[in-house]
Amino acid sequence: MIIGSLKEVFLSRAREIFLFDCRVAGMNSETIRAYRYVLSLFITFTGNVQVQDLTPDHVQLYIAHLSDGPSEGDEHASLVMSHYAIVQTWVRWIVSQKLLTERLGSFVEPPRFTHLSHHNTLAV
């Protein structure tokens, strides 16, 4: 996991960081390929904008676009819902990176180092 704000990162880079985190977390390769495919389609639809420029409208328009596709029926509805679930999971991950950064920045103080004198060191 990258601790830091992703706001100035382009979506394609945020996708790669997310997929790396998925691999580290033990997600199987087939699922990662599906995530890569769906997120790539989403990025193609929205444009490779910076994370800070991504809005809820992008997700809503993407899902509406998929819903209006040439197919209908239960299989198509399932496909649209799976795309929505993947994009939402990714967006939540992006938001969590920001929250981690804000939390770490506000609650963590730098360590206080004491000066070790000549007498306080251990003899080796």
Backbone atoms as SQL, in Angstrom:
CREATE TABLE atoms (id INTEGER PRIMARY KEY, chain TEXT, resi INTEGER, resn TEXT, atom TEXT, x REAL, y REAL, z REAL);
INSERT INTO atoms VALUES
  (1, 'A', 1, 'MET', 'N', 0.845, -1.164, 0.000),
  (2, 'A', 1, 'MET', 'CA', 0.000, 0.000, 0.000),
  (3, 'A', 1, 'MET', 'C', 0.895, 1.232, 0.000),
  (4, 'A', 2, 'ILE', 'N', 0.531, 2.184, -0.796),
  (5, 'A', 2, 'ILE', 'CA', 1.257, 3.446, -0.839),
  (6, 'A', 2, 'ILE', 'C', 0.568, 4.379, 0.146),
  (7, 'A', 3, 'ILE', 'N', 1.315, 4.827, 1.124),
  (8, 'A', 3, 'ILE', 'CA', 0.753, 5.785, 2.069),
  (9, 'A', 3, 'ILE', 'C', 1.046, 7.169, 1.516),
  (10, 'A', 4, 'GLY', 'N', 0.030, 7.835, 1.154),
  (11, 'A', 4, 'GLY', 'CA', 0.199, 9.171, 0.603),
  (12, 'A', 4, 'GLY', 'C', -0.989, 9.528, -0.246),
  (13, 'A', 5, 'SER', 'N', -1.108, 10.772, -0.526),
  (14, 'A', 5, 'SER', 'CA', -2.216, 11.232, -1.326),
  (15, 'A', 5, 'SER', 'C', -1.978, 10.861, -2.783),
  (16, 'A', 6, 'LEU', 'N', -3.014, 10.380, -3.413),
  (17, 'A', 6, 'LEU', 'CA', -2.921, 10.031, -4.826),
  (18, 'A', 6, 'LEU', 'C', -3.530, 11.115, -5.712),
  (19, 'A', 7, 'LYS', 'N', -3.855, 12.262, -5.132),
  (20, 'A', 7, 'LYS', 'CA', -4.625, 13.250, -5.876),
  (21, 'A', 7, 'LYS', 'C', -3.937, 13.725, -7.152),
  (22, 'A', 8, 'GLU', 'N', -2.626, 13.754, -7.189),
  (23, 'A', 8, 'GLU', 'CA', -1.928, 14.220, -8.387),
  (24, 'A', 8, 'GLU', 'C', -1.439, 13.080, -9.270),
  (25, 'A', 9, 'VAL', 'N', -1.900, 11.887, -8.977),
  (26, 'A', 9, 'VAL', 'CA', -1.539, 10.702, -9.755),
  (27, 'A', 9, 'VAL', 'C', -2.607, 10.503, -10.829),
  (28, 'A', 10, 'PHE', 'N', -2.181, 10.094, -12.014),
  (29, 'A', 10, 'PHE', 'CA', -3.138, 9.791, -13.074),
  (30, 'A', 10, 'PHE', 'C', -3.816, 8.453, -12.782),
  (31, 'A', 11, 'LEU', 'N', -5.027, 8.294, -13.303),
  (32, 'A', 11, 'LEU', 'CA', -5.818, 7.094, -13.015),
  (33, 'A', 11, 'LEU', 'C', -5.084, 5.812, -13.388),
  (34, 'A', 12, 'SER', 'N', -4.366, 5.817, -14.491),
  (35, 'A', 12, 'SER', 'CA', -3.661, 4.600, -14.903),
  (36, 'A', 12, 'SER', 'C', -2.612, 4.197, -13.871),
  (37, 'A', 13, 'ARG', 'N', -1.932, 5.167, -13.290),
  (38, 'A', 13, 'ARG', 'CA', -0.934, 4.877, -12.251),
  (39, 'A', 13, 'ARG', 'C', -1.612, 4.419, -10.967),
  (40, 'A', 14, 'ALA', 'N', -2.726, 5.045, -10.612),
  (41, 'A', 14, 'ALA', 'CA', -3.486, 4.620, -9.427),
  (42, 'A', 14, 'ALA', 'C', -3.987, 3.192, -9.601),
  (43, 'A', 15, 'ARG', 'N', -4.377, 2.835, -10.824),
  (44, 'A', 15, 'ARG', 'CA', -4.809, 1.460, -11.104),
  (45, 'A', 15, 'ARG', 'C', -3.667, 0.481, -10.841),
  (46, 'A', 16, 'GLU', 'N', -2.472, 0.803, -11.322),
  (47, 'A', 16, 'GLU', 'CA', -1.332, -0.098, -11.150),
  (48, 'A', 16, 'GLU', 'C', -0.947, -0.254, -9.674),
  (49, 'A', 17, 'ILE', 'N', -0.997, 0.829, -8.919),
  (50, 'A', 17, 'ILE', 'CA', -0.692, 0.755, -7.486),
  (51, 'A', 17, 'ILE', 'C', -1.730, -0.113, -6.788),
  (52, 'A', 18, 'PHE', 'N', -2.997, 0.089, -7.133),
  (53, 'A', 18, 'PHE', 'CA', -4.086, -0.697, -6.553),
  (54, 'A', 18, 'PHE', 'C', -3.909, -2.184, -6.864),
  (55, 'A', 19, 'LEU', 'N', -3.621, -2.501, -8.109),
  (56, 'A', 19, 'LEU', 'CA', -3.455, -3.910, -8.497),
  (57, 'A', 19, 'LEU', 'C', -2.246, -4.535, -7.811),
  (58, 'A', 20, 'PHE', 'N', -1.198, -3.754, -7.614),
  (59, 'A', 20, 'PHE', 'CA', -0.046, -4.240, -6.858),
  (60, 'A', 20, 'PHE', 'C', -0.469, -4.579, -5.426),
  (61, 'A', 21, 'ASP', 'N', -1.223, -3.682, -4.807),
  (62, 'A', 21, 'ASP', 'CA', -1.720, -3.939, -3.455),
  (63, 'A', 21, 'ASP', 'C', -2.589, -5.195, -3.419),
  (64, 'A', 22, 'CYS', 'N', -3.389, -5.406, -4.461),
  (65, 'A', 22, 'CYS', 'CA', -4.225, -6.610, -4.535),
  (66, 'A', 22, 'CYS', 'C', -3.357, -7.870, -4.582),
  (67, 'A', 23, 'ARG', 'N', -2.288, -7.820, -5.380),
  (68, 'A', 23, 'ARG', 'CA', -1.375, -8.965, -5.458),
  (69, 'A', 23, 'ARG', 'C', -0.724, -9.226, -4.108),
  (70, 'A', 24, 'VAL', 'N', -0.262, -8.178, -3.461),
  (71, 'A', 24, 'VAL', 'CA', 0.381, -8.303, -2.152),
  (72, 'A', 24, 'VAL', 'C', -0.598, -8.890, -1.134),
  (73, 'A', 25, 'ALA', 'N', -1.871, -8.511, -1.250),
  (74, 'A', 25, 'ALA', 'CA', -2.895, -9.005, -0.324),
  (75, 'A', 25, 'ALA', 'C', -3.296, -10.449, -0.618),
  (76, 'A', 26, 'GLY', 'N', -2.799, -11.007, -1.715),
  (77, 'A', 26, 'GLY', 'CA', -3.058, -12.409, -2.009),
  (78, 'A', 26, 'GLY', 'C', -4.218, -12.667, -2.958),
  (79, 'A', 27, 'MET', 'N', -4.702, -11.657, -3.633),
  (80, 'A', 27, 'MET', 'CA', -5.787, -11.847, -4.593),
  (81, 'A', 27, 'MET', 'C', -5.286, -12.723, -5.735),
  (82, 'A', 28, 'ASN', 'N', -6.126, -13.629, -6.215),
  (83, 'A', 28, 'ASN', 'CA', -5.680, -14.539, -7.271),
  (84, 'A', 28, 'ASN', 'C', -5.538, -13.808, -8.604),
  (85, 'A', 29, 'SER', 'N', -4.711, -14.366, -9.470),
  (86, 'A', 29, 'SER', 'CA', -4.347, -13.687, -10.716),
  (87, 'A', 29, 'SER', 'C', -5.539, -13.508, -11.661),
  (88, 'A', 30, 'GLU', 'N', -6.481, -14.431, -11.650),
  (89, 'A', 30, 'GLU', 'CA', -7.661, -14.298, -12.512),
  (90, 'A', 30, 'GLU', 'C', -8.499, -13.083, -12.100),
  (91, 'A', 31, 'THR', 'N', -8.661, -12.891, -10.816),
  (92, 'A', 31, 'THR', 'CA', -9.419, -11.738, -10.321),
  (93, 'A', 31, 'THR', 'C', -8.680, -10.443, -10.626),
  (94, 'A', 32, 'ILE', 'N', -7.375, -10.450, -10.473),
  (95, 'A', 32, 'ILE', 'CA', -6.584, -9.253, -10.785),
  (96, 'A', 32, 'ILE', 'C', -6.709, -8.904, -12.264),
  (97, 'A', 33, 'ARG', 'N', -6.695, -9.920, -13.130),
  (98, 'A', 33, 'ARG', 'CA', -6.870, -9.662, -14.570),
  (99, 'A', 33, 'ARG', 'C', -8.238, -9.038, -14.837),
  (100, 'A', 34, 'ALA', 'N', -9.272, -9.525, -14.166),
  (101, 'A', 34, 'ALA', 'CA', -10.620, -8.965, -14.334),
  (102, 'A', 34, 'ALA', 'C', -10.653, -7.512, -13.857),
  (103, 'A', 35, 'TYR', 'N', -10.024, -7.226, -12.715),
  (104, 'A', 35, 'TYR', 'CA', -9.951, -5.861, -12.211),
  (105, 'A', 35, 'TYR', 'C', -9.214, -4.967, -13.203),
  (106, 'A', 36, 'ARG', 'N', -8.088, -5.444, -13.727),
  (107, 'A', 36, 'ARG', 'CA', -7.312, -4.654, -14.689),
  (108, 'A', 36, 'ARG', 'C', -8.160, -4.341, -15.926),
  (109, 'A', 37, 'TYR', 'N', -8.874, -5.331, -16.422),
  (110, 'A', 37, 'TYR', 'CA', -9.698, -5.167, -17.614),
  (111, 'A', 37, 'TYR', 'C', -10.786, -4.108, -17.379),
  (112, 'A', 38, 'VAL', 'N', -11.529, -4.263, -16.295),
  (113, 'A', 38, 'VAL', 'CA', -12.629, -3.336, -16.007),
  (114, 'A', 38, 'VAL', 'C', -12.105, -1.922, -15.748),
  (115, 'A', 39, 'LEU', 'N', -11.059, -1.814, -14.945),
  (116, 'A', 39, 'LEU', 'CA', -10.512, -0.482, -14.650),
  (117, 'A', 39, 'LEU', 'C', -9.930, 0.173, -15.891),
  (118, 'A', 40, 'SER', 'N', -9.361, -0.618, -16.782),
  (119, 'A', 40, 'SER', 'CA', -8.850, -0.071, -18.045),
  (120, 'A', 40, 'SER', 'C', -9.995, 0.476, -18.895),
  (121, 'A', 41, 'LEU', 'N', -11.112, -0.251, -18.955),
  (122, 'A', 41, 'LEU', 'CA', -12.281, 0.243, -19.685),
  (123, 'A', 41, 'LEU', 'C', -12.800, 1.542, -19.062),
  (124, 'A', 42, 'PHE', 'N', -12.834, 1.572, -17.744),
  (125, 'A', 42, 'PHE', 'CA', -13.294, 2.770, -17.043),
  (126, 'A', 42, 'PHE', 'C', -12.384, 3.960, -17.343),
  (127, 'A', 43, 'ILE', 'N', -11.083, 3.742, -17.302),
  (128, 'A', 43, 'ILE', 'CA', -10.122, 4.821, -17.575),
  (129, 'A', 43, 'ILE', 'C', -10.230, 5.282, -19.029),
  (130, 'A', 44, 'THR', 'N', -10.433, 4.354, -19.933),
  (131, 'A', 44, 'THR', 'CA', -10.626, 4.726, -21.335),
  (132, 'A', 44, 'THR', 'C', -11.868, 5.590, -21.481),
  (133, 'A', 45, 'PHE', 'N', -12.931, 5.243, -20.760),
  (134, 'A', 45, 'PHE', 'CA', -14.178, 6.002, -20.823),
  (135, 'A', 45, 'PHE', 'C', -14.013, 7.397, -20.231),
  (136, 'A', 46, 'THR', 'N', -13.382, 7.493, -19.070),
  (137, 'A', 46, 'THR', 'CA', -13.276, 8.781, -18.373),
  (138, 'A', 46, 'THR', 'C', -12.127, 9.631, -18.889),
  (139, 'A', 47, 'GLY', 'N', -11.142, 8.995, -19.464),
  (140, 'A', 47, 'GLY', 'CA', -9.903, 9.671, -19.808),
  (141, 'A', 47, 'GLY', 'C', -8.925, 9.470, -18.662),
  (142, 'A', 48, 'ASN', 'N', -7.670, 9.484, -18.973),
  (143, 'A', 48, 'ASN', 'CA', -6.638, 9.240, -17.953),
  (144, 'A', 48, 'ASN', 'C', -6.371, 10.538, -17.180),
  (145, 'A', 49, 'VAL', 'N', -7.395, 10.966, -16.437),
  (146, 'A', 49, 'VAL', 'CA', -7.298, 12.207, -15.669),
  (147, 'A', 49, 'VAL', 'C', -6.583, 11.947, -14.352),
  (148, 'A', 50, 'GLN', 'N', -6.242, 13.024, -13.668),
  (149, 'A', 50, 'GLN', 'CA', -5.670, 12.865, -12.338),
  (150, 'A', 50, 'GLN', 'C', -6.764, 12.447, -11.368),
  (151, 'A', 51, 'VAL', 'N', -6.375, 11.732, -10.332),
  (152, 'A', 51, 'VAL', 'CA', -7.318, 11.252, -9.331),
  (153, 'A', 51, 'VAL', 'C', -8.144, 12.408, -8.773),
  (154, 'A', 52, 'GLN', 'N', -7.516, 13.553, -8.550),
  (155, 'A', 52, 'GLN', 'CA', -8.240, 14.695, -7.977),
  (156, 'A', 52, 'GLN', 'C', -9.359, 15.192, -8.879),
  (157, 'A', 53, 'ASP', 'N', -9.319, 14.847, -10.158),
  (158, 'A', 53, 'ASP', 'CA', -10.348, 15.286, -11.096),
  (159, 'A', 53, 'ASP', 'C', -11.471, 14.267, -11.275),
  (160, 'A', 54, 'LEU', 'N', -11.338, 13.117, -10.657),
  (161, 'A', 54, 'LEU', 'CA', -12.362, 12.076, -10.740),
  (162, 'A', 54, 'LEU', 'C', -13.542, 12.469, -9.859),
  (163, 'A', 55, 'THR', 'N', -14.754, 12.365, -10.406),
  (164, 'A', 55, 'THR', 'CA', -15.952, 12.732, -9.658),
  (165, 'A', 55, 'THR', 'C', -16.936, 11.567, -9.654),
  (166, 'A', 56, 'PRO', 'N', -17.913, 11.606, -8.757),
  (167, 'A', 56, 'PRO', 'CA', -18.958, 10.577, -8.779),
  (168, 'A', 56, 'PRO', 'C', -19.696, 10.530, -10.119),
  (169, 'A', 57, 'ASP', 'N', -19.775, 11.664, -10.805),
  (170, 'A', 57, 'ASP', 'CA', -20.420, 11.687, -12.121),
  (171, 'A', 57, 'ASP', 'C', -19.715, 10.768, -13.119),
  (172, 'A', 58, 'HIS', 'N', -18.396, 10.671, -13.028),
  (173, 'A', 58, 'HIS', 'CA', -17.667, 9.775, -13.927),
  (174, 'A', 58, 'HIS', 'C', -18.169, 8.334, -13.765),
  (175, 'A', 59, 'VAL', 'N', -18.305, 7.904, -12.524),
  (176, 'A', 59, 'VAL', 'CA', -18.763, 6.536, -12.261),
  (177, 'A', 59, 'VAL', 'C', -20.209, 6.366, -12.727),
  (178, 'A', 60, 'GLN', 'N', -21.061, 7.330, -12.401),
  (179, 'A', 60, 'GLN', 'CA', -22.468, 7.238, -12.803),
  (180, 'A', 60, 'GLN', 'C', -22.624, 7.207, -14.314),
  (181, 'A', 61, 'LEU', 'N', -21.876, 8.057, -15.017),
  (182, 'A', 61, 'LEU', 'CA', -21.955, 8.074, -16.483),
  (183, 'A', 61, 'LEU', 'C', -21.432, 6.777, -17.091),
  (184, 'A', 62, 'TYR', 'N', -20.365, 6.237, -16.505),
  (185, 'A', 62, 'TYR', 'CA', -19.815, 4.971, -17.003),
  (186, 'A', 62, 'TYR', 'C', -20.839, 3.842, -16.852),
  (187, 'A', 63, 'ILE', 'N', -21.465, 3.762, -15.686),
  (188, 'A', 63, 'ILE', 'CA', -22.452, 2.711, -15.450),
  (189, 'A', 63, 'ILE', 'C', -23.670, 2.915, -16.344),
  (190, 'A', 64, 'ALA', 'N', -24.106, 4.155, -16.527),
  (191, 'A', 64, 'ALA', 'CA', -25.223, 4.440, -17.427),
  (192, 'A', 64, 'ALA', 'C', -24.875, 4.035, -18.854),
  (193, 'A', 65, 'HIS', 'N', -23.633, 4.307, -19.256),
  (194, 'A', 65, 'HIS', 'CA', -23.174, 3.924, -20.588),
  (195, 'A', 65, 'HIS', 'C', -23.212, 2.402, -20.760),
  (196, 'A', 66, 'LEU', 'N', -22.732, 1.691, -19.762),
  (197, 'A', 66, 'LEU', 'CA', -22.771, 0.222, -19.823),
  (198, 'A', 66, 'LEU', 'C', -24.204, -0.290, -19.850),
  (199, 'A', 67, 'SER', 'N', -25.050, 0.316, -19.040),
  (200, 'A', 67, 'SER', 'CA', -26.450, -0.116, -18.953),
  (201, 'A', 67, 'SER', 'C', -27.179, 0.065, -20.278),
  (202, 'A', 68, 'ASP', 'N', -26.798, 1.087, -21.024),
  (203, 'A', 68, 'ASP', 'CA', -27.439, 1.356, -22.310),
  (204, 'A', 68, 'ASP', 'C', -26.814, 0.567, -23.454),
  (205, 'A', 69, 'GLY', 'N', -25.969, -0.379, -23.109),
  (206, 'A', 69, 'GLY', 'CA', -25.273, -1.166, -24.125),
  (207, 'A', 69, 'GLY', 'C', -26.215, -1.982, -24.977),
  (208, 'A', 70, 'PRO', 'N', -25.659, -2.682, -25.969),
  (209, 'A', 70, 'PRO', 'CA', -26.483, -3.419, -26.921),
  (210, 'A', 70, 'PRO', 'C', -27.170, -4.652, -26.316),
  (211, 'A', 71, 'SER', 'N', -26.706, -5.132, -25.207),
  (212, 'A', 71, 'SER', 'CA', -27.265, -6.343, -24.611),
  (213, 'A', 71, 'SER', 'C', -28.294, -5.995, -23.542),
  (214, 'A', 72, 'GLU', 'N', -29.172, -6.942, -23.289),
  (215, 'A', 72, 'GLU', 'CA', -30.147, -6.803, -22.214),
  (216, 'A', 72, 'GLU', 'C', -30.272, -8.141, -21.517),
  (217, 'A', 73, 'GLY', 'N', -30.991, -8.147, -20.423),
  (218, 'A', 73, 'GLY', 'CA', -31.240, -9.388, -19.714),
  (219, 'A', 73, 'GLY', 'C', -30.391, -9.530, -18.471),
  (220, 'A', 74, 'ASP', 'N', -30.560, -10.676, -17.824),
  (221, 'A', 74, 'ASP', 'CA', -29.891, -10.922, -16.547),
  (222, 'A', 74, 'ASP', 'C', -28.369, -10.947, -16.674),
  (223, 'A', 75, 'GLU', 'N', -27.877, -11.529, -17.754),
  (224, 'A', 75, 'GLU', 'CA', -26.425, -11.614, -17.934),
  (225, 'A', 75, 'GLU', 'C', -25.812, -10.226, -18.084),
  (226, 'A', 76, 'HIS', 'N', -26.475, -9.374, -18.858),
  (227, 'A', 76, 'HIS', 'CA', -25.977, -8.008, -19.043),
  (228, 'A', 76, 'HIS', 'C', -26.055, -7.222, -17.736),
  (229, 'A', 77, 'ALA', 'N', -27.144, -7.371, -17.009),
  (230, 'A', 77, 'ALA', 'CA', -27.300, -6.681, -15.719),
  (231, 'A', 77, 'ALA', 'C', -26.214, -7.131, -14.745),
  (232, 'A', 78, 'SER', 'N', -25.892, -8.409, -14.766),
  (233, 'A', 78, 'SER', 'CA', -24.831, -8.938, -13.907),
  (234, 'A', 78, 'SER', 'C', -23.477, -8.341, -14.291),
  (235, 'A', 79, 'LEU', 'N', -23.235, -8.212, -15.586),
  (236, 'A', 79, 'LEU', 'CA', -21.989, -7.604, -16.075),
  (237, 'A', 79, 'LEU', 'C', -21.873, -6.160, -15.602),
  (238, 'A', 80, 'VAL', 'N', -22.941, -5.407, -15.738),
  (239, 'A', 80, 'VAL', 'CA', -22.937, -3.999, -15.314),
  (240, 'A', 80, 'VAL', 'C', -22.677, -3.908, -13.817),
  (241, 'A', 81, 'MET', 'N', -23.329, -4.753, -13.035),
  (242, 'A', 81, 'MET', 'CA', -23.150, -4.730, -11.584),
  (243, 'A', 81, 'MET', 'C', -21.720, -5.112, -11.191),
  (244, 'A', 82, 'SER', 'N', -21.116, -6.056, -11.904),
  (245, 'A', 82, 'SER', 'CA', -19.737, -6.436, -11.575),
  (246, 'A', 82, 'SER', 'C', -18.775, -5.292, -11.896),
  (247, 'A', 83, 'HIS', 'N', -19.012, -4.592, -12.997),
  (248, 'A', 83, 'HIS', 'CA', -18.185, -3.422, -13.323),
  (249, 'A', 83, 'HIS', 'C', -18.336, -2.362, -12.235),
  (250, 'A', 84, 'TYR', 'N', -19.566, -2.124, -11.833),
  (251, 'A', 84, 'TYR', 'CA', -19.818, -1.127, -10.795),
  (252, 'A', 84, 'TYR', 'C', -19.107, -1.509, -9.496),
  (253, 'A', 85, 'ALA', 'N', -19.187, -2.771, -9.114),
  (254, 'A', 85, 'ALA', 'CA', -18.551, -3.237, -7.874),
  (255, 'A', 85, 'ALA', 'C', -17.038, -3.055, -7.925),
  (256, 'A', 86, 'ILE', 'N', -16.440, -3.352, -9.061),
  (257, 'A', 86, 'ILE', 'CA', -14.984, -3.225, -9.199),
  (258, 'A', 86, 'ILE', 'C', -14.567, -1.757, -9.142),
  (259, 'A', 87, 'VAL', 'N', -15.264, -0.907, -9.875),
  (260, 'A', 87, 'VAL', 'CA', -14.921, 0.519, -9.873),
  (261, 'A', 87, 'VAL', 'C', -15.123, 1.108, -8.482),
  (262, 'A', 88, 'GLN', 'N', -16.210, 0.733, -7.814),
  (263, 'A', 88, 'GLN', 'CA', -16.466, 1.242, -6.463),
  (264, 'A', 88, 'GLN', 'C', -15.397, 0.768, -5.475),
  (265, 'A', 89, 'THR', 'N', -14.965, -0.467, -5.596),
  (266, 'A', 89, 'THR', 'CA', -13.901, -0.984, -4.732),
  (267, 'A', 89, 'THR', 'C', -12.635, -0.170, -4.926),
  (268, 'A', 90, 'TRP', 'N', -12.305, 0.120, -6.166),
  (269, 'A', 90, 'TRP', 'CA', -11.112, 0.907, -6.482),
  (270, 'A', 90, 'TRP', 'C', -11.228, 2.330, -5.935),
  (271, 'A', 91, 'VAL', 'N', -12.378, 2.953, -6.140),
  (272, 'A', 91, 'VAL', 'CA', -12.577, 4.315, -5.649),
  (273, 'A', 91, 'VAL', 'C', -12.479, 4.347, -4.123),
  (274, 'A', 92, 'ARG', 'N', -13.052, 3.362, -3.459),
  (275, 'A', 92, 'ARG', 'CA', -12.940, 3.302, -1.992),
  (276, 'A', 92, 'ARG', 'C', -11.488, 3.173, -1.566),
  (277, 'A', 93, 'TRP', 'N', -10.711, 2.375, -2.295),
  (278, 'A', 93, 'TRP', 'CA', -9.284, 2.228, -2.003),
  (279, 'A', 93, 'TRP', 'C', -8.579, 3.572, -2.151),
  (280, 'A', 94, 'ILE', 'N', -8.896, 4.302, -3.230),
  (281, 'A', 94, 'ILE', 'CA', -8.288, 5.617, -3.456),
  (282, 'A', 94, 'ILE', 'C', -8.621, 6.551, -2.292),
  (283, 'A', 95, 'VAL', 'N', -9.877, 6.570, -1.881),
  (284, 'A', 95, 'VAL', 'CA', -10.297, 7.428, -0.773),
  (285, 'A', 95, 'VAL', 'C', -9.587, 7.019, 0.515),
  (286, 'A', 96, 'SER', 'N', -9.430, 5.718, 0.715),
  (287, 'A', 96, 'SER', 'CA', -8.761, 5.264, 1.944),
  (288, 'A', 96, 'SER', 'C', -7.308, 5.715, 1.982),
  (289, 'A', 97, 'GLN', 'N', -6.663, 5.830, 0.833),
  (290, 'A', 97, 'GLN', 'CA', -5.287, 6.333, 0.797),
  (291, 'A', 97, 'GLN', 'C', -5.245, 7.765, 1.312),
  (292, 'A', 98, 'LYS', 'N', -6.220, 8.563, 0.905),
  (293, 'A', 98, 'LYS', 'CA', -6.301, 9.948, 1.363),
  (294, 'A', 98, 'LYS', 'C', -6.563, 9.998, 2.869),
  (295, 'A', 99, 'LEU', 'N', -7.488, 9.167, 3.332),
  (296, 'A', 99, 'LEU', 'CA', -7.813, 9.153, 4.760),
  (297, 'A', 99, 'LEU', 'C', -6.619, 8.726, 5.595),
  (298, 'A', 100, 'LEU', 'N', -5.866, 7.746, 5.105),
  (299, 'A', 100, 'LEU', 'CA', -4.669, 7.315, 5.828),
  (300, 'A', 100, 'LEU', 'C', -3.658, 8.442, 5.911),
  (301, 'A', 101, 'THR', 'N', -3.493, 9.167, 4.824),
  (302, 'A', 101, 'THR', 'CA', -2.553, 10.278, 4.804),
  (303, 'A', 101, 'THR', 'C', -2.975, 11.359, 5.789),
  (304, 'A', 102, 'GLU', 'N', -4.257, 11.705, 5.770),
  (305, 'A', 102, 'GLU', 'CA', -4.748, 12.739, 6.680),
  (306, 'A', 102, 'GLU', 'C', -4.606, 12.301, 8.133),
  (307, 'A', 103, 'ARG', 'N', -4.949, 11.043, 8.415),
  (308, 'A', 103, 'ARG', 'CA', -4.858, 10.545, 9.780),
  (309, 'A', 103, 'ARG', 'C', -3.417, 10.511, 10.248),
  (310, 'A', 104, 'LEU', 'N', -2.538, 10.004, 9.409),
  (311, 'A', 104, 'LEU', 'CA', -1.135, 9.938, 9.793),
  (312, 'A', 104, 'LEU', 'C', -0.553, 11.329, 9.991),
  (313, 'A', 105, 'GLY', 'N', -0.937, 12.250, 9.143),
  (314, 'A', 105, 'GLY', 'CA', -0.407, 13.599, 9.238),
  (315, 'A', 105, 'GLY', 'C', -0.885, 14.346, 10.472),
  (316, 'A', 106, 'SER', 'N', -2.075, 14.027, 10.960),
  (317, 'A', 106, 'SER', 'CA', -2.601, 14.790, 12.085),
  (318, 'A', 106, 'SER', 'C', -2.297, 14.166, 13.439),
  (319, 'A', 107, 'PHE', 'N', -2.040, 12.871, 13.489),
  (320, 'A', 107, 'PHE', 'CA', -1.863, 12.215, 14.776),
  (321, 'A', 107, 'PHE', 'C', -0.433, 11.766, 15.073),
  (322, 'A', 108, 'VAL', 'N', 0.372, 11.697, 14.066),
  (323, 'A', 108, 'VAL', 'CA', 1.716, 11.175, 14.271),
  (324, 'A', 108, 'VAL', 'C', 2.696, 12.321, 14.460),
  (325, 'A', 109, 'GLU', 'N', 3.434, 12.241, 15.514),
  (326, 'A', 109, 'GLU', 'CA', 4.479, 13.227, 15.752),
  (327, 'A', 109, 'GLU', 'C', 5.812, 12.583, 15.421),
  (328, 'A', 110, 'PRO', 'N', 6.770, 13.378, 14.988),
  (329, 'A', 110, 'PRO', 'CA', 8.074, 12.798, 14.697),
  (330, 'A', 110, 'PRO', 'C', 8.696, 12.258, 15.986),
  (331, 'A', 111, 'PRO', 'N', 9.485, 11.205, 15.865),
  (332, 'A', 111, 'PRO', 'CA', 10.111, 10.644, 17.063),
  (333, 'A', 111, 'PRO', 'C', 11.072, 11.647, 17.688),
  (334, 'A', 112, 'ARG', 'N', 11.180, 11.579, 18.981),
  (335, 'A', 112, 'ARG', 'CA', 12.112, 12.454, 19.708),
  (336, 'A', 112, 'ARG', 'C', 13.349, 11.636, 20.026),
  (337, 'A', 113, 'PHE', 'N', 14.418, 11.999, 19.416),
  (338, 'A', 113, 'PHE', 'CA', 15.662, 11.283, 19.641),
  (339, 'A', 113, 'PHE', 'C', 16.435, 11.971, 20.768),
  (340, 'A', 114, 'THR', 'N', 16.969, 11.151, 21.615),
  (341, 'A', 114, 'THR', 'CA', 17.807, 11.709, 22.676),
  (342, 'A', 114, 'THR', 'C', 19.254, 11.575, 22.238),
  (343, 'A', 115, 'HIS', 'N', 20.020, 12.492, 22.659),
  (344, 'A', 115, 'HIS', 'CA', 21.439, 12.437, 22.331),
  (345, 'A', 115, 'HIS', 'C', 22.093, 11.409, 23.238),
  (346, 'A', 116, 'LEU', 'N', 22.731, 10.472, 22.630),
  (347, 'A', 116, 'LEU', 'CA', 23.423, 9.444, 23.423),
  (348, 'A', 116, 'LEU', 'C', 24.794, 9.961, 23.799),
  (349, 'A', 117, 'SER', 'N', 25.025, 9.992, 25.063),
  (350, 'A', 117, 'SER', 'CA', 26.338, 10.451, 25.495),
  (351, 'A', 117, 'SER', 'C', 27.305, 9.291, 25.428),
  (352, 'A', 118, 'HIS', 'N', 28.513, 9.593, 25.591),
  (353, 'A', 118, 'HIS', 'CA', 29.584, 8.596, 25.547),
  (354, 'A', 118, 'HIS', 'C', 29.359, 7.528, 26.615),
  (355, 'A', 119, 'HIS', 'N', 28.784, 7.878, 27.748),
  (356, 'A', 119, 'HIS', 'CA', 28.594, 6.954, 28.866),
  (357, 'A', 119, 'HIS', 'C', 27.369, 6.090, 28.699),
  (358, 'A', 120, 'ASN', 'N', 26.418, 6.474, 27.862),
  (359, 'A', 120, 'ASN', 'CA', 25.183, 5.717, 27.715),
  (360, 'A', 120, 'ASN', 'C', 25.232, 4.650, 26.645),
  (361, 'A', 121, 'THR', 'N', 26.297, 4.534, 25.906),
  (362, 'A', 121, 'THR', 'CA', 26.380, 3.550, 24.845),
  (363, 'A', 121, 'THR', 'C', 26.849, 2.230, 25.401),
  (364, 'A', 122, 'LEU', 'N', 26.428, 1.178, 24.745),
  (365, 'A', 122, 'LEU', 'CA', 26.843, -0.156, 25.171),
  (366, 'A', 122, 'LEU', 'C', 28.191, -0.492, 24.586),
  (367, 'A', 123, 'ALA', 'N', 28.996, -1.142, 25.363),
  (368, 'A', 123, 'ALA', 'CA', 30.297, -1.577, 24.859),
  (369, 'A', 123, 'ALA', 'C', 30.075, -2.839, 24.038),
  (370, 'A', 124, 'VAL', 'N', 30.663, -2.891, 22.882),
  (371, 'A', 124, 'VAL', 'CA', 30.481, -4.046, 22.007),
  (372, 'A', 124, 'VAL', 'C', 31.729, -4.880, 21.995);
